[in-house]
Amino acid sequence: MDSNKVNQCVEALCKNGCEAVRATISSMEMGVRLEQTRDLDQEEAARVLRELRAIMAVYDERP
């Protein structure tokens, strides 16, 4: 697994904002292959999804 590719992909996706990241997560959960993840293998794409979920969990937490 190329951690560098994964990190770059996560960073690029996050630059699009929270709503775009939520849409990306939903698409990936439905098995949609996205342009942003086309160069990743299945394991790398799964890691991107896990990392995006973890990032958004911080924003979705309510005090």
Backbone torsions as a table, in degrees:
resi	resn	phi	psi	omega
1	MET	NA	137.0	179.8
2	ASP	-98.1	97.1	-178.0
3	SER	-61.4	-32.2	179.4
4	ASN	-63.0	-45.4	178.4
5	LYS	-62.4	-41.7	-180.0
6	VAL	-61.9	-49.0	-179.1
7	ASN	-61.7	-42.3	179.2
8	GLN	-63.3	-40.0	179.2
9	CYS	-65.0	-46.1	179.4
10	VAL	-60.5	-46.2	-179.9
11	GLU	-61.1	-44.6	-179.7
12	ALA	-62.9	-42.4	-180.0
13	LEU	-66.0	-39.9	-178.2
14	CYS	-67.6	-26.1	178.0
15	LYS	-65.0	-16.6	-179.5
16	ASN	-82.2	-7.8	178.1
17	GLY	98.4	165.4	-174.3
18	CYS	-61.2	-44.9	-177.9
19	GLU	-63.4	-40.5	178.3
20	ALA	-66.1	-38.5	178.5
21	VAL	-66.0	-42.1	177.3
22	ARG	-60.4	-41.5	178.5
23	ALA	-65.5	-38.8	178.3
24	THR	-63.5	-45.4	178.4
25	ILE	-58.9	-46.9	-179.7
26	SER	-60.1	-44.6	179.8
27	SER	-63.0	-45.7	-179.0
28	MET	-64.6	-37.1	177.8
29	GLU	-64.2	-28.5	178.5
30	MET	-86.2	0.5	176.9
31	GLY	87.4	10.7	179.2
32	VAL	-73.5	130.2	176.1
33	ARG	-85.7	120.2	-175.4
34	LEU	-98.1	153.4	176.5
35	GLU	-54.0	-41.9	-176.1
36	GLN	-67.7	-21.2	-177.0
37	THR	-112.4	9.5	-174.2
38	ARG	-63.2	-27.8	-178.8
39	ASP	-88.9	3.7	-178.9
40	LEU	-100.0	146.0	173.1
41	ASP	-79.6	177.6	-174.4
42	GLN	-60.7	-41.4	-179.3
43	GLU	-65.9	-42.1	178.9
44	GLU	-65.6	-41.9	178.4
45	ALA	-63.4	-39.5	178.0
46	ALA	-63.7	-37.8	178.5
47	ARG	-68.1	-39.3	176.2
48	VAL	-58.3	-46.0	179.9
49	LEU	-60.6	-45.3	178.9
50	ARG	-61.2	-42.7	-178.9
51	GLU	-67.7	-39.6	177.6
52	LEU	-64.1	-42.0	177.3
53	ARG	-59.9	-43.6	-179.2
54	ALA	-64.4	-41.2	178.7
55	ILE	-63.8	-46.3	-177.1
56	MET	-70.5	-26.0	177.2
57	ALA	-60.3	-34.4	178.3
58	VAL	-65.1	-42.7	-179.3
59	TYR	-73.3	-28.7	-176.1
60	ASP	-86.9	-11.0	177.2
61	GLU	-66.4	139.7	178.1
62	ARG	-118.8	135.8	179.9
63	PRO	-65.8	NA	NA
